[in-house]
Amino acid sequence: MLQLEILKLDDKYLEIKARGDTYTLFPPIVEYLSRDPDVEYVQFDVDHPLLENVHFKVKVRSGNPLKAVERAVRAILQDLEELERGFLAESRQAGSM
């Protein structure tokens, strides 16, 4: 189970320690945040894969760092839903052949 601990939060910076993940959840979040023009930088580090501790940091030029993460997560979910719809449509077409 993923556990999040906010280590630091101010108006432009967010630092989180996550327990229970390594390279599954954070790379897509970092990728989507990297596309956001309001984000100055974003990164994550893994202590050691067996420990499953991730340190995640994001700094924004403007706006709120929590809102930036929320936008990224929503965009990921939207893309996953679109992918799911595409797979379902393809499987229906393949089933009707």
BELUR-V331760 format. One record per residue. N is the residue number from 1. RES is the residue in three letters. PSI is psi in whole degrees, -180 to 180 (none if undefined). OMEGA is omega in whole degrees, 0 to 359 (* if undefined). NEAR is the number of other C-alpha atoms within 12 Angstrom. Layout:
n = {N;N}
res = {RES;RES}
psi = {PSI;PSI}
omega = {OMEGA;OMEGA}
near = {NEAR;NEAR}
This chain:
n = {1;2;3;4;5;6;7;8;9;10;11;12;13;14;15;16;17;18;19;20;21;22;23;24;25;26;27;28;29;30;31;32;33;34;35;36;37;38;39;40;41;42;43;44;45;46;47;48;49;50;51;52;53;54;55;56;57;58;59;60;61;62;63;64;65;66;67;68;69;70;71;72;73;74;75;76;77;78;79;80;81;82;83;84;85;86;87;88;89;90;91;92;93;94;95;96;97}
res = {MET;LEU;GLN;LEU;GLU;ILE;LEU;LYS;LEU;ASP;ASP;LYS;TYR;LEU;GLU;ILE;LYS;ALA;ARG;GLY;ASP;THR;TYR;THR;LEU;PHE;PRO;PRO;ILE;VAL;GLU;TYR;LEU;SER;ARG;ASP;PRO;ASP;VAL;GLU;TYR;VAL;GLN;PHE;ASP;VAL;ASP;HIS;PRO;LEU;LEU;GLU;ASN;VAL;HIS;PHE;LYS;VAL;LYS;VAL;ARG;SER;GLY;ASN;PRO;LEU;LYS;ALA;VAL;GLU;ARG;ALA;VAL;ARG;ALA;ILE;LEU;GLN;ASP;LEU;GLU;GLU;LEU;GLU;ARG;GLY;PHE;LEU;ALA;GLU;SER;ARG;GLN;ALA;GLY;SER;MET}
psi = {136;130;129;139;121;117;-36;137;124;-166;-20;-5;140;132;128;144;126;133;135;9;157;-81;22;-56;-36;-33;-44;-37;-44;-42;-47;-39;-32;-25;-14;119;-19;-12;125;-49;156;142;161;149;146;126;-59;136;-33;-23;-23;46;124;135;119;133;139;136;134;150;-41;157;-164;134;-35;-39;-37;-43;-41;-43;-43;-45;-42;-40;-40;-47;-40;-43;-38;-39;-40;-41;-42;-45;-40;-44;-43;-42;-43;-40;-34;-41;-42;-35;-24;-2;none}
omega = {181;176;180;176;177;180;180;176;170;187;182;189;177;175;184;167;180;176;177;178;174;187;183;188;190;177;177;179;179;180;181;177;179;178;184;181;178;183;178;173;178;178;170;178;177;178;178;184;180;179;180;175;179;172;184;181;175;176;182;174;179;182;185;182;177;178;178;178;179;178;181;180;178;179;177;180;178;179;178;177;178;177;178;178;179;178;180;179;179;181;177;179;180;180;182;181;*}
near = {8;16;15;18;18;20;17;19;20;17;18;24;30;30;29;29;27;29;26;24;27;24;25;18;24;34;23;24;29;31;22;30;35;24;19;27;17;26;31;24;27;35;26;29;23;26;19;15;15;13;15;24;26;33;32;37;35;41;33;28;18;19;22;22;32;28;23;35;35;18;24;31;23;18;21;23;18;15;16;15;14;14;14;14;14;14;15;14;14;14;13;12;11;10;10;8;7}
